């Protein structure tokens, strides 16, 4: 059996939707014995599926309930995601403010130490004696 199976042509043929140009391509493909055998098998499956599809009746209540269930699941997932997101945002904010406060304390402490060092180092000589600027 060939590996290059023209599925689009086969499906169109089964549905009865082949154009004249596609019909020629399909007939050329079908002229190979292995391809003809494959198509006949597919054609039989197609007939069986169509026969069962005609007999099938949709249980609308079941489908409707399944749709509602899925919608509710998605809604619950969104709510859970928002809860998790709020918690994550709160944790991030708390962490940010803690780091900000630590940095501010460090900067103020460093500034205080630098000011003290400068005031000790810089002295102004006046007629009244040596005075510190700071």
LUMKOLTOR-100656 format. One record per residue (C-alpha): residue in three letters; x, z, y. Coordinates in steps of 0.1 Angstrom, whole numbers, plus 2048, in hexadecimal, padded with zeros to 3 digits. Layout:
! LUMKOLTOR-100656
+---------+-----+-----+-----+
| drenvex |   u |   w |   v |
+---------+-----+-----+-----+
|     ALA |   X |   Z |   Y |
...
+---------+-----+-----+-----+
This chain:
! LUMKOLTOR-100656
+---------+-----+-----+-----+
| drenvex |   u |   w |   v |
+---------+-----+-----+-----+
|     UNK | 800 | 800 | 800 |
|     UNK | 80D | 7F7 | 822 |
|     UNK | 816 | 813 | 83A |
|     UNK | 809 | 800 | 859 |
|     UNK | 7E4 | 805 | 855 |
|     UNK | 7D0 | 7F7 | 872 |
|     UNK | 7B8 | 815 | 875 |
|     UNK | 7A8 | 808 | 895 |
|     UNK | 79F | 7E7 | 884 |
|     UNK | 792 | 7F8 | 865 |
|     UNK | 77C | 810 | 879 |
|     UNK | 76F | 7F4 | 88E |
|     UNK | 766 | 7E0 | 86F |
|     UNK | 754 | 7FD | 85F |
|     UNK | 740 | 803 | 87F |
|     UNK | 739 | 7DD | 882 |
|     UNK | 74B | 7DB | 8A4 |
|     UNK | 767 | 7C2 | 89D |
|     UNK | 76D | 7A6 | 8B6 |
|     UNK | 774 | 783 | 8AA |
|     UNK | 799 | 787 | 8B1 |
|     UNK | 79A | 7A9 | 89F |
|     UNK | 787 | 79A | 882 |
|     UNK | 7A2 | 781 | 87D |
|     UNK | 7BD | 79C | 87D |
|     UNK | 7A8 | 7B1 | 865 |
|     UNK | 7A3 | 794 | 84D |
|     UNK | 7C8 | 78D | 84D |
|     UNK | 7CF | 7B2 | 845 |
|     UNK | 7B4 | 7B2 | 82B |
|     UNK | 7C3 | 794 | 819 |
|     UNK | 7DD | 7AB | 809 |
|     UNK | 7CF | 7B9 | 7E8 |
|     UNK | 7DB | 7DD | 7EF |
|     UNK | 7CA | 7DC | 811 |
|     UNK | 7AA | 7CF | 803 |
|     UNK | 7AA | 7EB | 7E9 |
|     UNK | 7AF | 805 | 804 |
|     UNK | 794 | 7F6 | 81A |
|     UNK | 77B | 7F6 | 7FD |
|     UNK | 782 | 81B | 7F7 |
|     UNK | 77E | 823 | 81C |
|     UNK | 75E | 80F | 81D |
|     UNK | 74F | 823 | 800 |
|     UNK | 758 | 844 | 811 |
|     UNK | 749 | 836 | 832 |
|     UNK | 728 | 82F | 820 |
|     UNK | 726 | 851 | 810 |
|     UNK | 72D | 863 | 831 |
|     UNK | 712 | 84E | 843 |
|     UNK | 6F9 | 856 | 827 |
|     UNK | 6FF | 87B | 82B |
|     UNK | 6FF | 879 | 851 |
|     UNK | 6DB | 86B | 850 |
|     UNK | 6CF | 888 | 83B |
|     UNK | 6E0 | 8A2 | 851 |
|     UNK | 6CB | 8B7 | 868 |
|     UNK | 6DB | 8CC | 883 |
|     UNK | 6D3 | 8F1 | 884 |
|     UNK | 6CF | 8F4 | 8AA |
|     UNK | 6CB | 91A | 8A9 |
|     UNK | 6EB | 91E | 896 |
|     UNK | 6FE | 906 | 8AE |
|     UNK | 6EF | 917 | 8CC |
|     UNK | 6F9 | 93A | 8C0 |
|     UNK | 71C | 92E | 8B8 |
|     UNK | 71F | 920 | 8DC |
|     UNK | 713 | 940 | 8EB |
|     UNK | 72C | 954 | 8D5 |
|     UNK | 749 | 93E | 8E0 |
|     UNK | 73F | 941 | 905 |
|     UNK | 73D | 967 | 902 |
|     UNK | 75F | 968 | 8F1 |
|     UNK | 76F | 954 | 90E |
|     UNK | 75E | 96A | 928 |
|     UNK | 76A | 98A | 917 |
|     UNK | 78D | 97B | 915 |
|     UNK | 78D | 973 | 93A |
|     UNK | 782 | 997 | 942 |
|     UNK | 79D | 9A6 | 92C |
|     UNK | 7B7 | 98F | 93D |
|     UNK | 7AB | 99B | 95F |
|     UNK | 7AE | 9BF | 954 |
|     UNK | 7D1 | 9B9 | 947 |
|     UNK | 7DA | 9A5 | 966 |
|     UNK | 7CE | 9C2 | 97D |
|     UNK | 7E3 | 9DB | 96A |
|     UNK | 801 | 9C4 | 96B |
|     UNK | 7FC | 9BF | 991 |
|     UNK | 7F9 | 9E5 | 996 |
|     UNK | 818 | 9EC | 982 |
|     UNK | 82B | 9D1 | 995 |
|     UNK | 820 | 9DF | 9B7 |
|     UNK | 82A | A03 | 9AD |
|     UNK | 84C | 9F6 | 9A1 |
|     UNK | 850 | 9E3 | 9C1 |
|     UNK | 849 | A01 | 9D7 |
|     UNK | 85F | A17 | 9C3 |
|     UNK | 87C | 9FF | 9C6 |
|     UNK | 875 | 9FB | 9EC |
|     UNK | 875 | A20 | 9F1 |
|     UNK | 896 | A24 | 9DE |
|     UNK | 8A6 | A08 | 9F2 |
|     UNK | 899 | A17 | A13 |
|     UNK | 8A6 | A39 | A0A |
|     UNK | 8C8 | A2A | A01 |
|     UNK | 8CA | A16 | A21 |
|     UNK | 8C0 | A34 | A37 |
|     UNK | 8D9 | A4B | A25 |
|     UNK | 8F4 | A30 | A28 |
|     UNK | 8EC | A2C | A4D |
|     UNK | 8ED | A51 | A53 |
|     UNK | 90F | A53 | A41 |
|     UNK | 91D | A36 | A55 |
|     UNK | 910 | A44 | A76 |
|     UNK | 921 | A65 | A6E |
|     UNK | 941 | A54 | A65 |
|     UNK | 941 | A3F | A85 |
|     UNK | 938 | A5D | A9B |
|     UNK | 956 | A70 | A8D |
|     UNK | 96D | A52 | A92 |
|     UNK | 962 | A47 | AB5 |
|     UNK | 96A | A5F | AD0 |
|     UNK | 968 | A59 | AF5 |
|     UNK | 984 | A67 | B0B |
|     UNK | 976 | A73 | B2C |
|     UNK | 984 | A89 | B48 |
|     UNK | 970 | AA5 | B39 |
|     UNK | 97F | AA1 | B16 |
|     UNK | 97A | A8E | AF7 |
|     UNK | 956 | A88 | AEF |
|     UNK | 945 | A76 | AD2 |
|     UNK | 92F | A58 | ADB |
|     UNK | 914 | A60 | AC1 |
+---------+-----+-----+-----+
